[in-house]
């Protein structure tokens, strides 16, 4: 009778130990899955930040290029204005040349 109680108690402890081990394994697996998920989220966030930085760099480069083009257009506009003024002066000179020659000559 004592032997049966000892064996029964030993089986109960063994089952409890097995249940505790299974529960411990489940908790470890759950923690591992959470950790893996968090790592993946962090990787995705890092990649998104890298893409954002690349796009920001591209926008800055495009802005600089646009500024350069704007400056070039401004310089060309000034040159066209100067050329227009020179053409006007030349046209006036050519138009007045016969009158000036007749008066002086």
C-alpha positions in Angstrom: 0.0 0.0 0.0 2.8 2.4 0.9 4.6 1.4 -2.2 1.5 2.1 -4.4 1.2 5.6 -2.9 4.9 6.3 -3.5 4.5 5.1 -7.1 1.3 7.1 -7.5 3.0 10.2 -6.1 6.0 9.7 -8.4 3.8 9.4 -11.4 1.9 12.5 -10.4 5.2 14.4 -10.0 6.4 13.1 -13.3 3.3 14.2 -15.1 3.5 17.6 -13.4 7.1 17.9 -14.4 6.2 17.0 -18.0 3.4 19.5 -18.0 5.7 22.2 -16.6 8.3 21.3 -19.2 5.7 21.5 -22.0 4.4 24.8 -20.7 8.0 26.1 -20.5 8.6 25.0 -24.1 5.5 26.8 -25.3 6.5 30.0 -23.5 10.0 29.8 -25.0 8.5 29.2 -28.5 6.1 32.1 -28.1 8.9 34.4 -27.0 11.0 33.3 -29.9 8.2 34.0 -32.4 7.7 37.5 -30.8 11.4 38.2 -31.1 11.5 37.0 -34.7 8.5 39.2 -35.6 10.0 42.2 -33.9 13.3 41.6 -35.7 11.5 41.5 -39.1 9.6 44.7 -38.2 12.9 46.4 -37.3 14.5 45.3 -40.6 11.5 46.6 -42.6 11.6 49.9 -40.7 15.4 50.2 -41.4 14.8 49.5 -45.1 12.0 52.1 -45.2 14.3 54.6 -43.6 17.0 53.9 -46.1 14.6 54.3 -49.0 13.4 57.6 -47.5 16.9 58.9 -47.2 17.7 57.9 -50.8 14.6 59.7 -52.0 15.5 62.8 -49.9 19.0 62.8 -51.4 17.5 62.6 -54.9 15.2 65.4 -54.2 18.1 67.6 -52.9 20.1 66.7 -56.0 17.2 67.6 -58.3 16.6 70.9 -56.4 20.3 71.8 -57.0 20.1 70.9 -60.7 16.9 73.0 -61.0 18.7 75.9 -59.4 21.6 75.5 -61.8 19.1 75.4 -64.8 17.3 78.5 -63.4 20.6 80.4 -63.2 21.5 79.3 -66.8 18.2 80.5 -68.0 18.6 83.8 -66.2 22.0 84.3 -67.8 20.6 83.4 -71.3 17.8 85.9 -70.8 20.2 88.6 -69.9 22.3 87.8 -73.0 19.2 87.9 -75.2 18.3 91.3 -73.7 21.8 92.6 -74.5 21.6 91.2 -78.0 18.2 92.8 -78.5 19.5 96.1 -77.4 22.5 95.8 -79.7 20.2 94.9 -82.7 18.1 98.0 -81.9 21.2 100.2 -81.8 22.5 98.7 -85.1 19.1 99.1 -86.8 18.9 102.7 -85.7 22.5 103.3 -87.0 21.7 101.7 -90.3 18.5 103.6 -90.7 20.1 106.9 -89.9 23.3 106.3 -91.9 22.0 107.7 -95.2 20.7 110.8 -93.4 24.0 111.3 -91.6 26.0 110.8 -94.8 23.9 113.3 -96.7 24.2 115.9 -93.9 27.9 115.4 -93.6 28.8 114.8 -97.1 
